[in-house]
Amino acid sequence: MDADRQRQVEGVLDTLRPWLRNDGGDVELVEISAEGKVSLRLTGACNGCAGAHSTMGDGIRMSLQMELPWVTDVVAVN
């Protein structure tokens, strides 16, 4: 994983973590592909919750792609 890209993604995730932690969850960066696909794992209460799809799509994906134009996709992994 490219260290600069990892640092950039973690910076955006750090702005979202308080929101996730309020609900008892968190997010973990798993991988960044050479093509810009970011793989994340929702943890804690966010893992498997009914709103996980919205959290990943409406919150995390949108924030990452707005802040980091090189991000081509954001996917959840288990």
C-alpha positions as CSV (number, residue, x, y, z in Angstrom):
1,M,0.0,0.0,0.0
2,D,1.4,3.4,-1.0
3,A,2.3,5.2,2.2
4,D,1.2,8.6,1.0
5,R,-2.2,7.4,-0.2
6,Q,-2.6,5.4,3.1
7,R,-2.0,8.6,5.0
8,Q,-4.5,10.6,2.9
9,V,-7.2,7.9,3.4
10,E,-6.6,7.7,7.1
11,G,-6.8,11.5,7.4
12,V,-10.3,11.4,5.8
13,L,-11.3,8.4,7.9
14,D,-10.2,10.3,11.1
15,T,-12.7,13.0,10.3
16,L,-15.5,10.4,10.1
17,R,-14.5,8.3,13.1
18,P,-16.2,10.4,15.8
19,W,-19.5,9.9,13.9
20,L,-19.0,6.2,13.7
21,R,-17.8,5.9,17.4
22,N,-20.9,7.7,18.6
23,D,-22.8,4.6,17.4
24,G,-20.2,2.2,18.9
25,G,-18.4,1.4,15.6
26,D,-15.3,2.3,13.7
27,V,-13.7,1.7,10.3
28,E,-10.4,0.0,9.4
29,L,-8.4,0.5,6.2
30,V,-7.6,-2.9,4.7
31,E,-6.2,-2.1,1.3
32,I,-5.7,0.5,-1.5
33,S,-5.3,-1.0,-5.0
34,A,-3.0,0.5,-7.6
35,E,-6.2,1.6,-9.4
36,G,-7.5,3.6,-6.4
37,K,-10.0,1.1,-5.0
38,V,-10.1,1.5,-1.2
39,S,-11.2,-1.6,0.8
40,L,-12.5,-0.9,4.3
41,R,-13.8,-3.0,7.2
42,L,-16.5,-1.7,9.5
43,T,-15.9,-2.8,13.0
44,G,-17.8,-2.8,16.3
45,A,-21.5,-2.0,16.2
46,C,-21.1,-0.9,12.5
47,N,-20.1,-4.4,11.5
48,G,-23.3,-6.0,10.1
49,C,-25.7,-3.4,11.3
50,A,-28.7,-2.6,9.2
51,G,-27.3,0.8,8.2
52,A,-23.9,-0.4,7.2
53,H,-24.6,-0.1,3.5
54,S,-25.7,3.5,3.9
55,T,-22.7,4.3,6.2
56,M,-20.3,3.0,3.6
57,G,-22.0,4.5,0.5
58,D,-23.5,7.8,1.7
59,G,-20.9,8.6,4.3
60,I,-17.6,7.1,3.8
61,R,-17.5,6.6,0.0
62,M,-18.8,10.0,-0.7
63,S,-16.3,11.7,1.7
64,L,-13.3,9.8,0.3
65,Q,-14.2,10.5,-3.3
66,M,-14.9,14.2,-2.6
67,E,-11.6,14.7,-0.7
68,L,-9.4,12.4,-2.8
69,P,-10.1,12.5,-6.5
70,W,-7.8,9.4,-7.2
71,V,-10.2,7.2,-5.2
72,T,-12.1,5.2,-7.9
73,D,-14.2,3.0,-5.6
74,V,-14.8,2.2,-1.9
75,V,-15.8,-1.3,-0.9
76,A,-16.6,-3.1,2.4
77,V,-14.8,-6.3,3.2
78,N,-15.5,-8.7,6.1
